Amino acid sequence: MSEATTTTNHEVIRNWAEARGGRPARVRQAEGGSDLLRIDFDPPEVSLEEIGWDRFFEVFEAQKLAFLHQDLTEDGQPSRFNKFVDQD
């Protein structure tokens, strides 16, 4: 696997996701639970609920997250590998 990069830059995150057909989402859950952010790709995952970028980044900042992602696979193809991690 190619090297992964961590960022907190909203524009970088949004551009990375949209370049791969990704949409901002959260895990569906009962009311009152904290949001678990994800990037959803086609076909959409039933367990995820699409949210707007504004809400996505509100949660991202409130939870002090960073976005770990890979740009390319070892064979040079666009990678969808991503993960949300603590900034600390």
N, CA, C and O atoms as a CHARMM CRD file, in Angstrom:
* protein
*
  352
    1    1 MET  N      0.84100  -1.16900   0.00000 PROA 1      0.00000
    2    1 MET  CA     0.00000   0.00000   0.00000 PROA 1      0.00000
    3    1 MET  C      0.89200   1.24100   0.00000 PROA 1      0.00000
    4    1 MET  O      1.93200   1.27000   0.65800 PROA 1      0.00000
    5    2 SER  N      0.46700   2.27200  -0.75200 PROA 2      0.00000
    6    2 SER  CA     1.20300   3.53100  -0.76600 PROA 2      0.00000
    7    2 SER  C      1.03800   4.25200   0.56000 PROA 2      0.00000
    8    2 SER  O      0.16600   3.91600   1.36100 PROA 2      0.00000
    9    3 GLU  N      1.87500   5.23000   0.77900 PROA 3      0.00000
   10    3 GLU  CA     1.87900   5.98200   2.02300 PROA 3      0.00000
   11    3 GLU  C      0.56800   6.73700   2.23500 PROA 3      0.00000
   12    3 GLU  O     -0.01300   7.26000   1.28400 PROA 3      0.00000
   13    4 ALA  N      0.10600   6.79200   3.48300 PROA 4      0.00000
   14    4 ALA  CA    -1.09300   7.53500   3.84300 PROA 4      0.00000
   15    4 ALA  C     -0.69200   8.87800   4.43500 PROA 4      0.00000
   16    4 ALA  O      0.38300   9.01600   5.02000 PROA 4      0.00000
   17    5 THR  N     -1.56700   9.86400   4.27800 PROA 5      0.00000
   18    5 THR  CA    -1.33500  11.22100   4.74600 PROA 5      0.00000
   19    5 THR  C     -2.46000  11.62400   5.68500 PROA 5      0.00000
   20    5 THR  O     -3.60400  11.20500   5.50900 PROA 5      0.00000
   21    6 THR  N     -2.13600  12.43200   6.67600 PROA 6      0.00000
   22    6 THR  CA    -3.14600  12.94600   7.59800 PROA 6      0.00000
   23    6 THR  C     -3.31300  14.44100   7.38200 PROA 6      0.00000
   24    6 THR  O     -2.33100  15.16500   7.21600 PROA 6      0.00000
   25    7 THR  N     -4.56900  14.90500   7.38600 PROA 7      0.00000
   26    7 THR  CA    -4.85600  16.32700   7.22200 PROA 7      0.00000
   27    7 THR  C     -6.07700  16.71900   8.04700 PROA 7      0.00000
   28    7 THR  O     -6.90800  15.88400   8.40200 PROA 7      0.00000
   29    8 THR  N     -6.15800  18.01100   8.34100 PROA 8      0.00000
   30    8 THR  CA    -7.35700  18.58800   8.94600 PROA 8      0.00000
   31    8 THR  C     -7.93500  19.66700   8.02500 PROA 8      0.00000
   32    8 THR  O     -8.90000  20.33900   8.38900 PROA 8      0.00000
   33    9 ASN  N     -7.35400  19.83100   6.84800 PROA 9      0.00000
   34    9 ASN  CA    -7.76300  20.85800   5.89400 PROA 9      0.00000
   35    9 ASN  C     -9.07300  20.45200   5.21800 PROA 9      0.00000
   36    9 ASN  O     -9.12600  19.44700   4.51100 PROA 9      0.00000
   37   10 HSD  N    -10.12300  21.23600   5.43900 PROA 10     0.00000
   38   10 HSD  CA   -11.45000  20.91400   4.90700 PROA 10     0.00000
   39   10 HSD  C    -11.46000  20.81000   3.38500 PROA 10     0.00000
   40   10 HSD  O    -12.09300  19.91600   2.82500 PROA 10     0.00000
   41   11 GLU  N    -10.76600  21.71600   2.72500 PROA 11     0.00000
   42   11 GLU  CA   -10.74600  21.71200   1.25600 PROA 11     0.00000
   43   11 GLU  C    -10.06500  20.44800   0.72100 PROA 11     0.00000
   44   11 GLU  O    -10.53600  19.85500  -0.25000 PROA 11     0.00000
   45   12 VAL  N     -8.97900  20.04300   1.33800 PROA 12     0.00000
   46   12 VAL  CA    -8.27300  18.82200   0.92100 PROA 12     0.00000
   47   12 VAL  C     -9.18300  17.60400   1.09900 PROA 12     0.00000
   48   12 VAL  O     -9.25600  16.74500   0.22000 PROA 12     0.00000
   49   13 ILE  N     -9.86800  17.53700   2.22700 PROA 13     0.00000
   50   13 ILE  CA   -10.75700  16.40200   2.50800 PROA 13     0.00000
   51   13 ILE  C    -11.89400  16.34900   1.49300 PROA 13     0.00000
   52   13 ILE  O    -12.16900  15.29900   0.91200 PROA 13     0.00000
   53   14 ARG  N    -12.54600  17.47800   1.28500 PROA 14     0.00000
   54   14 ARG  CA   -13.67600  17.52300   0.35400 PROA 14     0.00000
   55   14 ARG  C    -13.22900  17.18400  -1.07000 PROA 14     0.00000
   56   14 ARG  O    -13.88700  16.40100  -1.75400 PROA 14     0.00000
   57   15 ASN  N    -12.11600  17.76600  -1.51800 PROA 15     0.00000
   58   15 ASN  CA   -11.61900  17.48800  -2.86600 PROA 15     0.00000
   59   15 ASN  C    -11.25500  16.01100  -3.03300 PROA 15     0.00000
   60   15 ASN  O    -11.55600  15.40700  -4.06300 PROA 15     0.00000
   61   16 TRP  N    -10.60600  15.43000  -2.01400 PROA 16     0.00000
   62   16 TRP  CA   -10.22200  14.01800  -2.07100 PROA 16     0.00000
   63   16 TRP  C    -11.47000  13.15800  -2.23000 PROA 16     0.00000
   64   16 TRP  O    -11.52400  12.28600  -3.09700 PROA 16     0.00000
   65   17 ALA  N    -12.47700  13.40700  -1.38600 PROA 17     0.00000
   66   17 ALA  CA   -13.70900  12.61200  -1.42500 PROA 17     0.00000
   67   17 ALA  C    -14.44100  12.76700  -2.75000 PROA 17     0.00000
   68   17 ALA  O    -14.80800  11.77200  -3.37600 PROA 17     0.00000
   69   18 GLU  N    -14.65400  13.99300  -3.17900 PROA 18     0.00000
   70   18 GLU  CA   -15.42700  14.23600  -4.39700 PROA 18     0.00000
   71   18 GLU  C    -14.72000  13.71700  -5.64300 PROA 18     0.00000
   72   18 GLU  O    -15.38500  13.30300  -6.59300 PROA 18     0.00000
   73   19 ALA  N    -13.39100  13.72800  -5.66300 PROA 19     0.00000
   74   19 ALA  CA   -12.64400  13.19600  -6.80600 PROA 19     0.00000
   75   19 ALA  C    -12.86900  11.69200  -6.96700 PROA 19     0.00000
   76   19 ALA  O    -12.64300  11.14000  -8.04400 PROA 19     0.00000
   77   20 ARG  N    -13.31500  11.03000  -5.89400 PROA 20     0.00000
   78   20 ARG  CA   -13.54900   9.57900  -5.90800 PROA 20     0.00000
   79   20 ARG  C    -15.03500   9.23700  -5.85300 PROA 20     0.00000
   80   20 ARG  O    -15.40300   8.07800  -5.66200 PROA 20     0.00000
   81   21 GLY  N    -15.88000  10.24200  -6.02100 PROA 21     0.00000
   82   21 GLY  CA   -17.32100  10.02900  -5.97600 PROA 21     0.00000
   83   21 GLY  C    -17.85600   9.85800  -4.56500 PROA 21     0.00000
   84   21 GLY  O    -18.95000   9.32500  -4.37600 PROA 21     0.00000
   85   22 GLY  N    -17.09400  10.30700  -3.56900 PROA 22     0.00000
   86   22 GLY  CA   -17.50700  10.15600  -2.18300 PROA 22     0.00000
   87   22 GLY  C    -18.38900  11.29000  -1.70600 PROA 22     0.00000
   88   22 GLY  O    -18.33600  12.40900  -2.21700 PROA 22     0.00000
   89   23 ARG  N    -19.20700  10.96800  -0.70800 PROA 23     0.00000
   90   23 ARG  CA   -20.11600  11.93200  -0.10800 PROA 23     0.00000
   91   23 ARG  C    -19.95900  11.90900   1.40700 PROA 23     0.00000
   92   23 ARG  O    -19.64200  10.86700   1.97900 PROA 23     0.00000
   93   24 PRO  N    -20.17800  13.05500   2.06500 PROA 24     0.00000
   94   24 PRO  CA   -20.09200  13.08300   3.52500 PROA 24     0.00000
   95   24 PRO  C    -21.26600  12.32000   4.12300 PROA 24     0.00000
   96   24 PRO  O    -22.40400  12.44400   3.67100 PROA 24     0.00000
   97   25 ALA  N    -20.96700  11.52700   5.14900 PROA 25     0.00000
   98   25 ALA  CA   -22.01700  10.70300   5.75000 PROA 25     0.00000
   99   25 ALA  C    -21.70500  10.46200   7.22000 PROA 25     0.00000
  100   25 ALA  O    -20.60600  10.72900   7.70700 PROA 25     0.00000
  101   26 ARG  N    -22.72000   9.94500   7.90200 PROA 26     0.00000
  102   26 ARG  CA   -22.54700   9.51000   9.28400 PROA 26     0.00000
  103   26 ARG  C    -23.21700   8.15700   9.43400 PROA 26     0.00000
  104   26 ARG  O    -24.09700   7.79800   8.65100 PROA 26     0.00000
  105   27 VAL  N    -22.80000   7.41600  10.43400 PROA 27     0.00000
  106   27 VAL  CA   -23.39000   6.11300  10.71600 PROA 27     0.00000
  107   27 VAL  C    -24.79200   6.34600  11.26000 PROA 27     0.00000
  108   27 VAL  O    -24.98700   7.16400  12.15900 PROA 27     0.00000
  109   28 ARG  N    -25.77900   5.61900  10.70900 PROA 28     0.00000
  110   28 ARG  CA   -27.15400   5.72100  11.21400 PROA 28     0.00000
  111   28 ARG  C    -27.18700   5.15800  12.62700 PROA 28     0.00000
  112   28 ARG  O    -26.60800   4.10900  12.91000 PROA 28     0.00000
  113   29 GLN  N    -27.87800   5.87400  13.50700 PROA 29     0.00000
  114   29 GLN  CA   -27.96000   5.42200  14.89100 PROA 29     0.00000
  115   29 GLN  C    -29.17100   6.03500  15.57100 PROA 29     0.00000
  116   29 GLN  O    -29.86400   6.87300  14.99500 PROA 29     0.00000
  117   30 ALA  N    -29.41800   5.61000  16.79900 PROA 30     0.00000
  118   30 ALA  CA   -30.53500   6.14500  17.56900 PROA 30     0.00000
  119   30 ALA  C    -30.28600   7.61300  17.91200 PROA 30     0.00000
  120   30 ALA  O    -29.13800   8.05300  17.97400 PROA 30     0.00000
  121   31 GLU  N    -31.35400   8.36200  18.13300 PROA 31     0.00000
  122   31 GLU  CA   -31.24300   9.76800  18.53500 PROA 31     0.00000
  123   31 GLU  C    -30.38200   9.91200  19.78000 PROA 31     0.00000
  124   31 GLU  O    -30.39700   9.05000  20.65800 PROA 31     0.00000
  125   32 GLY  N    -29.64800  10.98300  19.84900 PROA 32     0.00000
  126   32 GLY  CA   -28.87600  11.28100  21.03600 PROA 32     0.00000
  127   32 GLY  C    -27.46000  10.75000  21.03200 PROA 32     0.00000
  128   32 GLY  O    -26.65700  11.14900  21.87600 PROA 32     0.00000
  129   33 GLY  N    -27.12400   9.85700  20.10300 PROA 33     0.00000
  130   33 GLY  CA   -25.76300   9.33200  20.03400 PROA 33     0.00000
  131   33 GLY  C    -24.84900  10.31400  19.32500 PROA 33     0.00000
  132   33 GLY  O    -25.31800  11.19000  18.59800 PROA 33     0.00000
  133   34 SER  N    -23.55700  10.17400  19.53100 PROA 34     0.00000
  134   34 SER  CA   -22.62700  11.06200  18.83600 PROA 34     0.00000
  135   34 SER  C    -22.44500  10.59700  17.39200 PROA 34     0.00000
  136   34 SER  O    -22.52500   9.40500  17.09500 PROA 34     0.00000
  137   35 ASP  N    -22.20100  11.54900  16.50900 PROA 35     0.00000
  138   35 ASP  CA   -22.03200  11.23400  15.09000 PROA 35     0.00000
  139   35 ASP  C    -20.70300  10.53100  14.84200 PROA 35     0.00000
  140   35 ASP  O    -19.66400  10.94300  15.35500 PROA 35     0.00000
  141   36 LEU  N    -20.75100   9.47600  14.05700 PROA 36     0.00000
  142   36 LEU  CA   -19.54900   8.78000  13.58600 PROA 36     0.00000
  143   36 LEU  C    -19.43900   9.08000  12.10500 PROA 36     0.00000
  144   36 LEU  O    -20.25100   8.60500  11.31100 PROA 36     0.00000
  145   37 LEU  N    -18.44400   9.86200  11.72700 PROA 37     0.00000
  146   37 LEU  CA   -18.30400  10.30800  10.34100 PROA 37     0.00000
  147   37 LEU  C    -17.71800   9.23200   9.44000 PROA 37     0.00000
  148   37 LEU  O    -16.90100   8.41100   9.85900 PROA 37     0.00000
  149   38 ARG  N    -18.16000   9.26500   8.19900 PROA 38     0.00000
  150   38 ARG  CA   -17.64500   8.38000   7.16100 PROA 38     0.00000
  151   38 ARG  C    -17.71100   9.11900   5.82800 PROA 38     0.00000
  152   38 ARG  O    -18.42100  10.11500   5.69300 PROA 38     0.00000
  153   39 ILE  N    -16.96700   8.62400   4.85200 PROA 39     0.00000
  154   39 ILE  CA   -17.12600   9.02700   3.45900 PROA 39     0.00000
  155   39 ILE  C    -17.81100   7.84700   2.78200 PROA 39     0.00000
  156   39 ILE  O    -17.30500   6.72500   2.82200 PROA 39     0.00000
  157   40 ASP  N    -18.95900   8.09700   2.16100 PROA 40     0.00000
  158   40 ASP  CA   -19.73200   7.02900   1.51500 PROA 40     0.00000
  159   40 ASP  C    -19.48800   7.07800   0.00700 PROA 40     0.00000
  160   40 ASP  O    -19.45700   8.15000  -0.59800 PROA 40     0.00000
  161   41 PHE  N    -19.31800   5.90800  -0.57700 PROA 41     0.00000
  162   41 PHE  CA   -19.10200   5.76500  -2.01400 PROA 41     0.00000
  163   41 PHE  C    -20.23000   4.92000  -2.60300 PROA 41     0.00000
  164   41 PHE  O    -20.97800   4.27500  -1.86800 PROA 41     0.00000
  165   42 ASP  N    -20.34800   4.92700  -3.92700 PROA 42     0.00000
  166   42 ASP  CA   -21.34500   4.08100  -4.57900 PROA 42     0.00000
  167   42 ASP  C    -20.88100   2.63900  -4.61400 PROA 42     0.00000
  168   42 ASP  O    -19.69200   2.39300  -4.81800 PROA 42     0.00000
  169   43 PRO  N    -21.75200   1.69500  -4.42900 PROA 43     0.00000
  170   43 PRO  CA   -23.14000   1.90300  -4.04500 PROA 43     0.00000
  171   43 PRO  C    -23.22900   2.34900  -2.59300 PROA 43     0.00000
  172   43 PRO  O    -22.41000   1.94400  -1.76900 PROA 43     0.00000
  173   44 PRO  N    -24.23900   3.19700  -2.26800 PROA 44     0.00000
  174   44 PRO  CA   -24.35300   3.71200  -0.90100 PROA 44     0.00000
  175   44 PRO  C    -24.52100   2.57700   0.11700 PROA 44     0.00000
  176   44 PRO  O    -25.20400   1.58800  -0.14500 PROA 44     0.00000
  177   45 GLU  N    -23.89100   2.74100   1.26900 PROA 45     0.00000
  178   45 GLU  CA   -24.02500   1.75600   2.34100 PROA 45     0.00000
  179   45 GLU  C    -25.31400   2.03100   3.10200 PROA 45     0.00000
  180   45 GLU  O    -25.59900   3.17600   3.45300 PROA 45     0.00000
  181   46 VAL  N    -26.08500   0.99600   3.35600 PROA 46     0.00000
  182   46 VAL  CA   -27.36400   1.11800   4.04500 PROA 46     0.00000
  183   46 VAL  C    -27.17900   1.66700   5.45900 PROA 46     0.00000
  184   46 VAL  O    -28.05400   2.36100   5.97600 PROA 46     0.00000
  185   47 SER  N    -26.05500   1.36200   6.07500 PROA 47     0.00000
  186   47 SER  CA   -25.81100   1.78500   7.45600 PROA 47     0.00000
  187   47 SER  C    -25.38600   3.24900   7.57000 PROA 47     0.00000
  188   47 SER  O    -25.20400   3.75800   8.67600 PROA 47     0.00000
  189   48 LEU  N    -25.22600   3.93200   6.42100 PROA 48     0.00000
  190   48 LEU  CA   -24.78500   5.32400   6.44100 PROA 48     0.00000
  191   48 LEU  C    -25.88800   6.25900   5.98100 PROA 48     0.00000
  192   48 LEU  O    -26.72300   5.90000   5.15200 PROA 48     0.00000
  193   49 GLU  N    -25.87600   7.46500   6.53200 PROA 49     0.00000
  194   49 GLU  CA   -26.81900   8.51500   6.17800 PROA 49     0.00000
  195   49 GLU  C    -26.03300   9.70100   5.63900 PROA 49     0.00000
  196   49 GLU  O    -25.13800  10.21200   6.31100 PROA 49     0.00000
  197   50 GLU  N    -26.36200  10.13700   4.43500 PROA 50     0.00000
  198   50 GLU  CA   -25.65700  11.27400   3.84300 PROA 50     0.00000
  199   50 GLU  C    -25.99600  12.54900   4.60200 PROA 50     0.00000
  200   50 GLU  O    -27.14900  12.77300   4.97100 PROA 50     0.00000
  201   51 ILE  N    -24.97900  13.39100   4.83400 PROA 51     0.00000
  202   51 ILE  CA   -25.16200  14.69000   5.47800 PROA 51     0.00000
  203   51 ILE  C    -24.44300  15.73000   4.62600 PROA 51     0.00000
  204   51 ILE  O    -23.63000  15.37800   3.77100 PROA 51     0.00000
  205   52 GLY  N    -24.73000  16.97900   4.85000 PROA 52     0.00000
  206   52 GLY  CA   -24.07800  18.05300   4.10100 PROA 52     0.00000
  207   52 GLY  C    -22.65800  18.28200   4.59200 PROA 52     0.00000
  208   52 GLY  O    -22.29600  17.89600   5.70300 PROA 52     0.00000
  209   53 TRP  N    -21.86600  18.91800   3.74200 PROA 53     0.00000
  210   53 TRP  CA   -20.48000  19.20600   4.11000 PROA 53     0.00000
  211   53 TRP  C    -20.39400  20.12600   5.32100 PROA 53     0.00000
  212   53 TRP  O    -19.49500  19.97100   6.14700 PROA 53     0.00000
  213   54 ASP  N    -21.32000  21.08800   5.44200 PROA 54     0.00000
  214   54 ASP  CA   -21.26900  21.99400   6.59600 PROA 54     0.00000
  215   54 ASP  C    -21.41600  21.21900   7.89800 PROA 54     0.00000
  216   54 ASP  O    -20.62600  21.40700   8.82300 PROA 54     0.00000
  217   55 ARG  N    -22.42400  20.34900   7.97800 PROA 55     0.00000
  218   55 ARG  CA   -22.63400  19.53500   9.18600 PROA 55     0.00000
  219   55 ARG  C    -21.44200  18.60200   9.40500 PROA 55     0.00000
  220   55 ARG  O    -20.97500  18.43600  10.53200 PROA 55     0.00000
  221   56 PHE  N    -20.96300  18.00800   8.34100 PROA 56     0.00000
  222   56 PHE  CA   -19.82400  17.10000   8.41000 PROA 56     0.00000
  223   56 PHE  C    -18.63300  17.78700   9.08400 PROA 56     0.00000
  224   56 PHE  O    -18.02600  17.22900   9.99800 PROA 56     0.00000
  225   57 PHE  N    -18.30300  18.99300   8.63100 PROA 57     0.00000
  226   57 PHE  CA   -17.13900  19.68500   9.18000 PROA 57     0.00000
  227   57 PHE  C    -17.39300  20.25800  10.57600 PROA 57     0.00000
  228   57 PHE  O    -16.44600  20.43300  11.34300 PROA 57     0.00000
  229   58 GLU  N    -18.64900  20.55200  10.92000 PROA 58     0.00000
  230   58 GLU  CA   -18.97900  20.94000  12.30000 PROA 58     0.00000
  231   58 GLU  C    -18.62600  19.80300  13.25600 PROA 58     0.00000
  232   58 GLU  O    -17.98300  20.01600  14.28400 PROA 58     0.00000
  233   59 VAL  N    -19.05200  18.60500  12.90500 PROA 59     0.00000
  234   59 VAL  CA   -18.77200  17.42500  13.72800 PROA 59     0.00000
  235   59 VAL  C    -17.27000  17.13600  13.73800 PROA 59     0.00000
  236   59 VAL  O    -16.69700  16.84400  14.78700 PROA 59     0.00000
  237   60 PHE  N    -16.64700  17.21800  12.58100 PROA 60     0.00000
  238   60 PHE  CA   -15.21700  16.98400  12.43600 PROA 60     0.00000
  239   60 PHE  C    -14.42600  17.86200  13.40400 PROA 60     0.00000
  240   60 PHE  O    -13.52800  17.37900  14.09300 PROA 60     0.00000
  241   61 GLU  N    -14.76000  19.14500  13.45300 PROA 61     0.00000
  242   61 GLU  CA   -14.06300  20.08700  14.33100 PROA 61     0.00000
  243   61 GLU  C    -14.41400  19.84500  15.80400 PROA 61     0.00000
  244   61 GLU  O    -13.53500  19.86900  16.66500 PROA 61     0.00000
  245   62 ALA  N    -15.69000  19.61400  16.08900 PROA 62     0.00000
  246   62 ALA  CA   -16.12700  19.41200  17.47500 PROA 62     0.00000
  247   62 ALA  C    -15.46600  18.18200  18.09800 PROA 62     0.00000
  248   62 ALA  O    -15.16000  18.16900  19.29100 PROA 62     0.00000
  249   63 GLN  N    -15.25000  17.15200  17.28100 PROA 63     0.00000
  250   63 GLN  CA   -14.64000  15.91500  17.77400 PROA 63     0.00000
  251   63 GLN  C    -13.12000  15.92900  17.65100 PROA 63     0.00000
  252   63 GLN  O    -12.45800  14.95000  17.99700 PROA 63     0.00000
  253   64 LYS  N    -12.56800  17.03000  17.16100 PROA 64     0.00000
  254   64 LYS  CA   -11.11400  17.19300  16.99800 PROA 64     0.00000
  255   64 LYS  C    -10.50500  16.01400  16.22400 PROA 64     0.00000
  256   64 LYS  O     -9.59300  15.33500  16.69400 PROA 64     0.00000
  257   65 LEU  N    -11.04900  15.80500  15.02000 PROA 65     0.00000
  258   65 LEU  CA   -10.60300  14.69800  14.18100 PROA 65     0.00000
  259   65 LEU  C     -9.57600  15.14800  13.15000 PROA 65     0.00000
  260   65 LEU  O     -9.43500  16.33500  12.85800 PROA 65     0.00000
  261   66 ALA  N     -8.87700  14.18000  12.61900 PROA 66     0.00000
  262   66 ALA  CA    -7.99600  14.35000  11.46200 PROA 66     0.00000
  263   66 ALA  C     -8.39200  13.27100  10.45600 PROA 66     0.00000
  264   66 ALA  O     -8.96400  12.24400  10.82500 PROA 66     0.00000
  265   67 PHE  N     -8.08300  13.51300   9.18700 PROA 67     0.00000
  266   67 PHE  CA    -8.46200  12.61100   8.10700 PROA 67     0.00000
  267   67 PHE  C     -7.21300  11.91900   7.57400 PROA 67     0.00000
  268   67 PHE  O     -6.34100  12.55800   6.98500 PROA 67     0.00000
  269   68 LEU  N     -7.13600  10.62300   7.78400 PROA 68     0.00000
  270   68 LEU  CA    -6.03400   9.79600   7.27300 PROA 68     0.00000
  271   68 LEU  C     -6.49600   9.22300   5.94000 PROA 68     0.00000
  272   68 LEU  O     -7.54700   8.58800   5.86400 PROA 68     0.00000
  273   69 HSD  N     -5.71500   9.44600   4.89700 PROA 69     0.00000
  274   69 HSD  CA    -6.13300   8.99400   3.56600 PROA 69     0.00000
  275   69 HSD  C     -4.92400   8.63500   2.70700 PROA 69     0.00000
  276   69 HSD  O     -3.79200   9.04200   2.97000 PROA 69     0.00000
  277   70 GLN  N     -5.21300   7.86900   1.68900 PROA 70     0.00000
  278   70 GLN  CA    -4.20000   7.45500   0.72000 PROA 70     0.00000
  279   70 GLN  C     -4.61800   8.02400  -0.63000 PROA 70     0.00000
  280   70 GLN  O     -5.77600   7.88600  -1.02400 PROA 70     0.00000
  281   71 ASP  N     -3.70400   8.65400  -1.33400 PROA 71     0.00000
  282   71 ASP  CA    -4.03500   9.21600  -2.64300 PROA 71     0.00000
  283   71 ASP  C     -4.05100   8.16300  -3.74200 PROA 71     0.00000
  284   71 ASP  O     -4.98400   8.11200  -4.54300 PROA 71     0.00000
  285   72 LEU  N     -3.02400   7.32400  -3.78100 PROA 72     0.00000
  286   72 LEU  CA    -2.90800   6.32000  -4.84100 PROA 72     0.00000
  287   72 LEU  C     -2.57100   4.95700  -4.25000 PROA 72     0.00000
  288   72 LEU  O     -1.91900   4.85800  -3.21100 PROA 72     0.00000
  289   73 THR  N     -3.02400   3.91700  -4.92500 PROA 73     0.00000
  290   73 THR  CA    -2.63700   2.56500  -4.55600 PROA 73     0.00000
  291   73 THR  C     -1.22600   2.30800  -5.08100 PROA 73     0.00000
  292   73 THR  O     -0.67100   3.13700  -5.80200 PROA 73     0.00000
  293   74 GLU  N     -0.65300   1.18000  -4.72800 PROA 74     0.00000
  294   74 GLU  CA     0.70300   0.86200  -5.20200 PROA 74     0.00000
  295   74 GLU  C      0.79500   0.80700  -6.71500 PROA 74     0.00000
  296   74 GLU  O      1.84400   1.10500  -7.28600 PROA 74     0.00000
  297   75 ASP  N     -0.30600   0.42400  -7.37700 PROA 75     0.00000
  298   75 ASP  CA    -0.27300   0.35100  -8.84100 PROA 75     0.00000
  299   75 ASP  C     -0.68200   1.67000  -9.50700 PROA 75     0.00000
  300   75 ASP  O     -0.91800   1.70800 -10.71400 PROA 75     0.00000
  301   76 GLY  N     -0.76600   2.77400  -8.70200 PROA 76     0.00000
  302   76 GLY  CA    -0.99400   4.09700  -9.26300 PROA 76     0.00000
  303   76 GLY  C     -2.44300   4.48500  -9.47400 PROA 76     0.00000
  304   76 GLY  O     -2.71900   5.53500 -10.05400 PROA 76     0.00000
  305   77 GLN  N     -3.37400   3.66200  -9.01700 PROA 77     0.00000
  306   77 GLN  CA    -4.79900   3.97200  -9.16500 PROA 77     0.00000
  307   77 GLN  C     -5.27700   4.81800  -7.97800 PROA 77     0.00000
  308   77 GLN  O     -4.72000   4.71600  -6.88500 PROA 77     0.00000
  309   78 PRO  N     -6.31000   5.65700  -8.18600 PROA 78     0.00000
  310   78 PRO  CA    -6.85000   6.42500  -7.06300 PROA 78     0.00000
  311   78 PRO  C     -7.32000   5.48300  -5.94700 PROA 78     0.00000
  312   78 PRO  O     -8.03200   4.51100  -6.19800 PROA 78     0.00000
  313   79 SER  N     -6.91800   5.78300  -4.74100 PROA 79     0.00000
  314   79 SER  CA    -7.27000   4.96300  -3.58800 PROA 79     0.00000
  315   79 SER  C     -8.46800   5.55800  -2.86100 PROA 79     0.00000
  316   79 SER  O     -8.63100   6.77700  -2.81300 PROA 79     0.00000
  317   80 ARG  N     -9.30100   4.69700  -2.29700 PROA 80     0.00000
  318   80 ARG  CA   -10.41200   5.13400  -1.45900 PROA 80     0.00000
  319   80 ARG  C    -10.11800   4.91100   0.02300 PROA 80     0.00000
  320   80 ARG  O    -10.98700   5.13600   0.86500 PROA 80     0.00000
  321   81 PHE  N     -8.92100   4.47700   0.34200 PROA 81     0.00000
  322   81 PHE  CA    -8.59000   4.22400   1.74800 PROA 81     0.00000
  323   81 PHE  C     -8.67200   5.53800   2.52900 PROA 81     0.00000
  324   81 PHE  O     -8.04900   6.53800   2.17100 PROA 81     0.00000
  325   82 ASN  N     -9.45400   5.50300   3.60100 PROA 82     0.00000
  326   82 ASN  CA    -9.54000   6.66500   4.48800 PROA 82     0.00000
  327   82 ASN  C    -10.01300   6.22900   5.86400 PROA 82     0.00000
  328   82 ASN  O    -10.63700   5.18200   6.03300 PROA 82     0.00000
  329   83 LYS  N     -9.69300   7.07400   6.84600 PROA 83     0.00000
  330   83 LYS  CA   -10.03600   6.77200   8.22800 PROA 83     0.00000
  331   83 LYS  C    -10.01800   8.08300   9.00600 PROA 83     0.00000
  332   83 LYS  O     -9.20400   8.96500   8.73300 PROA 83     0.00000
  333   84 PHE  N    -10.91900   8.20500   9.97300 PROA 84     0.00000
  334   84 PHE  CA   -10.92800   9.37200  10.84200 PROA 84     0.00000
  335   84 PHE  C    -10.22300   9.00700  12.12100 PROA 84     0.00000
  336   84 PHE  O    -10.53000   7.99200  12.74600 PROA 84     0.00000
  337   85 VAL  N     -9.26500   9.84700  12.51500 PROA 85     0.00000
  338   85 VAL  CA    -8.45400   9.60000  13.70100 PROA 85     0.00000
  339   85 VAL  C     -8.45200  10.84800  14.57500 PROA 85     0.00000
  340   85 VAL  O     -8.77300  11.94000  14.10500 PROA 85     0.00000
  341   86 ASP  N     -8.08900  10.68800  15.84900 PROA 86     0.00000
  342   86 ASP  CA    -7.95400  11.82700  16.74800 PROA 86     0.00000
  343   86 ASP  C     -6.78000  12.69000  16.30900 PROA 86     0.00000
  344   86 ASP  O     -5.76200  12.18000  15.84100 PROA 86     0.00000
  345   87 GLN  N     -6.92700  13.99100  16.46300 PROA 87     0.00000
  346   87 GLN  CA    -5.82500  14.90800  16.12800 PROA 87     0.00000
  347   87 GLN  C     -4.62800  14.70700  17.04600 PROA 87     0.00000
  348   87 GLN  O     -3.49600  14.98000  16.64800 PROA 87     0.00000
  349   88 ASP  N     -4.85200  14.24900  18.23600 PROA 88     0.00000
  350   88 ASP  CA    -3.76800  14.09900  19.21200 PROA 88     0.00000
  351   88 ASP  C     -2.82400  13.02300  18.87100 PROA 88     0.00000
  352   88 ASP  O     -1.86400  12.78800  19.60500 PROA 88     0.00000
